[in-house]
Amino acid sequence: MSSSHDKPVDPNQVVLWSDDYEGHDVISTRTFGFWMYILSDGMLFATLFAAYGVLSYSHSYYTGPTPAQFVAPWYTFIQTMALFLSVLAYGFSMASLKTGSKAGVINGIIASMILGIVFVGLDIHDVLRMISIGVTPEVSGGLSAFYALTQVHAAHIFVGLIWMLVMLYQILRKGFTEDVVGRLISLRMFWQFQAVMWVFIYVFVYLWGYMS
């Protein structure tokens, strides 16, 4: 029994490529491009984690305090829950996007923003607490690495909050255009990535630092 794959083919009639440009899916193309950015951001955090790992031993703190003396894992656990709930709220907004519910998307982003602001507010309060007891970056190399890693992540969260505010404006003004939907998808990847990075920070910086 022969199949269509066994039939002879005339090379002169085979279409190897189309002469007309059919275009690309704009959202998919931009999503792939933003995913490449996420990978580069991952390399940034990998470098910061490597620096912290090298400087996370007692001799790196010289005569200054070690993480076991100033980190508060239960306090940062509240931050963790705030960030996770923020990611969950943004996930609900994306679910509403699939049904075309503008109110659902806006409410989800607002809830995500509020929880993100709680995270940043707790981070600022914790930093001020540490500074008040003399735990500052210039005390030792270990503390410099600690502040660099945690505050670069906090800066990412702050940028994400500004992005959410911009998206609220664009949704209200433009609706669900191709550009707006693409940016919402990119923001989802960005926000979820920050939650993943925070898991590593919480485990390896706060929990490990507290127990070491």
Secondary structure, DSSP 8 states (H G I E B T S, - for coil): ---GGGS---GGG---S-SS-----HHHHHHHHHHHHHHHHHHHHHHHHHHHHHT-SGGGGTTS--HHHH--HHHHHHHHHHHHHHHHHHHHHHHHHHTT-HHHHHHHHHHHHHHHHHHHHHHHHHHHHHHHTT--GGG-HHHHHHHHHHHHHHHHHHHHHHHHHHHHHHHHHH-S-HHHHHHHHHHHHHHHHHHHHHHHHIIIIIIHHHH-
